[in-house]
Amino acid sequence: MKWSGKQLFSLLLKPSKKSLVLVNVEITNKQYNKSLNHKYFDSNEGYILIKNSILICGKLCKASLGDGSKQGIIFSLVRDNSLKAGVFAMNRISKFASRYMSNIGFTIGLGDVTPTKKVTEEKKLVLQKQYNICER
């Protein structure tokens, strides 16, 4: 059985039918196209709609989960339910993300961390300037 990302996230918010945790949120992310006639049909999935802890539409990002503002999903979870419900949901999300990254893998190559020629030259200039100051 394959799950969609929306189904998985809905399960992370409300792990069982017995759970009384309900989240109802409507927010937009940076990709939201305001010029559309109908917000639910945004091809960029910039309009996020969660009803009864089910992610109906939208693509989640850091800001929609909770970047410290009072519009995020985690804030709504705490406000409408309890701090404990918010903590448990955050715990499930972090465990899932960690497990996903460890199973799927995340690698970087040497080219990702090697400075460019311009950066190397600028570094050399800065270091030489500071060495000259120290030698005086």
C-alpha positions in Angstrom: 0.0 0.0 0.0 1.4 3.4 -1.0 0.5 6.6 0.9 0.5 10.1 -0.4 2.4 12.8 1.5 -0.9 14.5 2.4 -2.2 11.2 4.0 1.1 10.8 5.9 1.0 14.3 7.3 -2.6 14.0 8.3 -1.7 10.8 10.2 1.1 12.7 11.9 -1.3 15.3 13.1 -4.0 12.8 14.2 -2.5 9.4 14.7 -5.7 7.4 15.3 -9.5 7.7 15.0 -9.7 7.8 18.8 -7.6 10.9 19.0 -9.7 14.0 19.8 -7.1 16.4 18.3 -8.6 18.6 15.6 -6.7 21.2 13.6 -8.5 23.5 11.2 -6.2 25.9 9.4 -6.2 28.0 6.2 -2.9 29.7 5.3 -0.9 30.5 2.3 2.8 30.0 1.5 5.2 31.9 -0.7 4.1 30.1 -3.8 0.5 31.1 -3.5 -0.8 32.8 -6.7 -3.2 35.6 -5.6 -4.5 36.2 -9.1 -6.4 32.9 -9.2 -10.2 32.9 -9.3 -10.4 30.0 -6.9 -7.9 29.5 -4.1 -8.2 25.7 -3.9 -7.0 25.2 -7.5 -3.6 26.8 -7.2 -1.3 24.7 -9.3 1.7 25.7 -7.1 -0.3 24.3 -4.1 0.4 27.6 -2.3 -3.0 27.6 -0.5 -2.9 25.2 2.5 -6.2 23.9 3.9 -6.4 21.5 6.9 -9.9 20.5 8.0 -10.4 18.1 10.9 -6.7 17.3 11.0 -6.8 16.2 7.3 -4.5 18.0 4.9 -6.9 18.7 2.0 -4.6 20.9 -0.3 -1.4 22.7 -0.2 2.4 22.2 0.1 3.9 22.5 3.5 6.9 24.6 4.2 8.8 25.9 7.3 6.5 28.9 7.6 3.3 26.9 7.3 4.4 24.5 10.0 5.4 27.2 12.4 8.1 29.8 12.1 7.2 31.6 15.2 4.2 33.4 13.8 0.7 32.9 15.0 -0.5 31.4 11.7 1.4 28.1 11.6 -0.1 24.6 12.0 1.7 23.9 15.3 0.5 27.2 16.8 -3.0 26.4 15.8 -2.7 22.9 17.2 -1.6 24.2 20.6 -4.1 27.1 20.6 -7.1 24.9 19.7 -6.1 21.7 21.6 -3.3 21.8 24.2 0.4 22.2 24.5 0.7 18.5 25.0 -1.0 17.8 21.7 1.4 20.2 20.0 4.4 18.6 21.5 3.3 15.1 20.6 2.6 16.2 17.0 6.0 17.9 16.7 7.6 14.7 18.1 5.9 12.5 15.5 6.9 14.9 12.7 10.5 15.1 13.8 10.8 11.3 14.2 9.3 10.7 10.8 11.6 13.2 9.1 14.6 11.8 10.9 13.7 8.2 9.9 13.0 9.2 6.3 16.3 10.9 6.0 18.2 8.0 7.5 16.4 5.5 5.2 16.4 7.4 2.0 19.7 9.1 2.6 21.0 12.6 2.2 24.4 13.1 0.7 26.6 16.0 -0.3 29.5 15.9 -2.7 32.9 17.4 -2.4 31.8 20.0 -5.0 29.0 21.2 -2.6 31.6 22.2 0.1 34.5 23.3 -2.0 34.8 27.1 -2.3 34.7 28.7 -5.7 37.8 30.3 -7.2 36.4 33.8 -6.5 35.8 32.9 -2.8 39.3 31.5 -2.5 40.9 34.7 -4.0 38.8 36.9 -1.7 39.8 34.8 1.3 43.5 35.1 0.3 43.2 39.0 0.1 41.5 39.2 3.5 44.1 37.0 5.2 47.0 38.9 3.6 45.5 42.2 4.8 45.2 41.0 8.3 48.7 39.5 8.3 50.0 42.9 7.2 48.3 44.5 10.1 49.7 42.0 12.6 53.3 42.4 11.3 53.3 46.2 11.9 
